[in-house]
Structures are given as C-alpha cells and as structure tokens.
Amino acid sequence: FFKKKKKKKKKKKKKKKKKRKKKKKK
C-alpha cells in the first residue's frame, strides 16, 4: 500500500491592468 503524493497546484497571480488617464487638450 503506497501513500499517494498530493501534487500542489501553483496559483497564477493575475496582473491588474492600470487604466490610463486621458489628458484633455485646452
């Protein structure tokens, strides 16, 4: 009877997208 090795899943980090502020021309 062999003990089953549990594989640890690597969690992928989600990159947050930065919203660019539009500069208004006068």
Backbone hydrogen bonds, N-H to C=O, Kabsch-Sander energy under -0.5 kcal/mol:
donor,donor_aa,acceptor,acceptor_aa,energy
7,K,5,K,-0.5
9,K,7,K,-0.5
24,K,22,K,-0.5
